[in-house]
Amino acid sequence: MAANYILEMKNIVKDYFGNKVLKGVTLQVKPGEIHALVGENGAGKSTMMNILFGMPVIYSTGGIKGEITFEGKPVAIESPKTAMDLGIGMVHQEFMLLPGFTITENIKLNRETTRHNLISKVAGTSLKSLDLPAMRKDAQKALKTLGMNVDDWLPVAGLPVGYMQFVEIAREIDKENIRLLVFDEPTAVLTESEADKLLATMRILAAQGIAILFITHRLDEVLAVADAITVLRDGANVGFMTQGEANLEKIAEMMIGKNVERIVPTAKAVQSQEVVLSIRNMSVTMPGEMVKNINLDVKQGEILGLAGLAGQGKIGVANGVMGLYPATGEVYKEQSLLELNNPKKAIQNKLAFVSEDRRGVGLLLDTSIELNIMMTSMQIRGEFLKPFLGIKAIQMADYKKIREHALQMIKDLDIRCTGPTQITRRLSGGNQQKVCVARALTLQPEILFVSEPTRGIDIGAKKLLLDLLVKLNLEWGMTIVVTSSELSELRSICDRVAIVYGGKIEAILSPTAPDVEFGLAMAGKYSDREEAV
C-alpha cells in the first residue's frame, strides 16, 4: 500500500524543550499530486517541512518520533543533503539566492557543469573549467518551463521579487532527480498575473509526475490547483479532503475551529460607544507588515484585538500609531489630531506600547528591573528625578521613588524575581514581558497597545498575562489594543476582533462569531462573501 504514495509521514511527534508542536501528524502524498497543507500560524506546517527537509534545528533539539517513508522505503532525513539526494526540493518563503551571482549561476550553484582543459587533463579533475554554455542551456530550459522570458546571464541583484521567486523554482526543477517539490508560500510576493503563471507551472510539473506540497494561506489558490488538502490545527490533523469535497467555508472552519473559553463576560456591564482613538487612511511602511490605508475606531474602555496571518499588516498598526515606523494618514485621540512619526509625542498624549520584540526593543536586558520599569518615564516625562544639590537645572535619579514604585509594580503584576535590582536578562520570558507591561503602565497611559504579548512564553505565563490585561481593562478602566497571532487568545479576552489582511481591515467580528467567519476573514475572503450576500 505504501508504494501508492511517494511520501508518507506517519504519526510525527515533535517537541521543543517540553512544548509539543506536533502531536502525531500524518501526511500522505501521491506521485504527481498537488497536495495543499493549510492551517493558521503556529499550526505546525513549517515544522513538518523542516522535518521533511532535514533542517538542523530539528535534530539539534532532540529529533522526532514517528516514521517517514519515501517511495515506499523507510528513510531518516537528518540533513538537507539527504533530502536533496532523495529528490526532495524546497522553494523557501525567504529567498535563498546570491544577489551578486547571475541567474544561471544561482540555478546551477553546487551542481555546476564542468569540462576538461589543458591543465586538468594533466593535474586532475579538480582543476576542470566551468562549462558555461552547458550551464546556460540547462538554466534556459528550466526558465522556459516556467514561462520566463529573461536573460539568464543577468545578475539576481535588482530583479523584481517575482522574478527572484521564479529563479528559486527554476533552481529546483533543474535538478535531475527531483521527485517532490515543497512550495512554502510561493505566491506571497507575486502579483496576481505572476501567481496565475506559477499555479499553471505547478500543474505542468505535476503532470510530469513530480509531487508538490503546497503551503499557502490563500485558500482560493488551494481550491484552484490542489488535488488533496490536509488541514492542521494546533499541531494535529483536523481534516483531509479531496478537491471535489473542498470549499472555502469548510477549509476555513477546520483551520479556526476550537473551543474558546471567555476570560471576560461576552457583554460588559457598561459597553461604551464613545470613540477614544480614530485611525483614518493610515499607511505604515513596516517591512513585512505593511499597512495600506486603513480606517479603524477604538472605543472607550474596550479590549480590541488585531488579528491576521503573518505578514498581513497587523503588527504594523500599533508600530505606525506609536511612530516606530514611517506612517501617513491621520490619527485622532478623542478630538485631537496626533502627530505621527514621533514616539515622544505619542507617549505625551497618553499612549503606551509593549513591543512584540521584548528582547530586541522592549528591554535593556543587562539593566535592573527597576531601571527598565522607570527609564522611559524618566526620559520623556521627567519623572523619578530630583534636583542635584538643589539645582533644578541639573536632575538626577530619585532612587527612593524608583525603588518604591518598582516594588509596587512587582507586587501588582506579580513579577517573579529576587528583587527590583535583579538583572532583567535573568528573568523568565513571562516575567520579562511583565516588566515591559510595568514600564508601559508607569507612563500612566489612557490607551495601551500590546503586541504579541504571549509570544515565546509558557502556557502558565500566557494565562497570567491574559488575566493581567483583563484586570487592567476591568479594574483600571484602561482601553487596550492587543495584536496577536493567537486568535483563540484574542477571542477569549477581546470585546471585538479586527482581522487584518493585505494591509487592510478585512472584517471586525464579535469574539463569539462563528469559526467560519474568522477563517474566511483570515484568508481574505470575508468581504467577498458579504458582497455576494
Salt bridges, closest charged atoms under 4 A:
GLU8 OE1 - LYS10 NZ 3.89
GLU33 OE1 - HIS35 ND1 3.09
GLU40 OE1 - LYS258 NZ 3.31
GLU71 OE2 - ARG179 NE 2.83
ASP85 OD2 - LYS81 NZ 2.89
ASP138 OD2 - LYS108 NZ 2.94
ASP151 OD1 - ARG136 NH2 3.63
ASP152 OD2 - ARG136 NE 2.79
GLU168 OE1 - ARG171 NH2 2.65
GLU172 OE2 - ARG171 NE 3.41
GLU172 OE1 - LYS175 NZ 2.84
ASP174 OD2 - LYS108 NZ 3.10
ASP174 OD2 - ARG111 NH1 2.75
GLU185 OE2 - HIS217 ND1 2.71
ASP220 OD2 - LYS525 NZ 3.26
GLU221 OE2 - ARG218 NH1 3.56
ASP234 OD1 - LYS258 NZ 3.56
ASP297 OD1 - ARG280 NH2 2.97
GLU302 OE2 - ARG496 NH2 2.77
ASP366 OD1 - ARG425 NE 2.85
GLU370 OE1 - ARG403 NE 2.69
GLU383 OE2 - ARG381 NH2 3.37
ASP414 OD2 - ARG416 NH2 2.78
GLU446 OE1 - LYS333 NZ 2.50
GLU452 OE2 - ARG455 NH2 3.35
ASP467 OD2 - LYS463 NZ 2.80
ASP495 OD2 - LYS268 NZ 2.90
ASP515 OD1 - ARG491 NH1 2.93
GLU517 OE2 - ARG529 NH2 3.52
ASP528 OD2 - LYS525 NZ 3.55
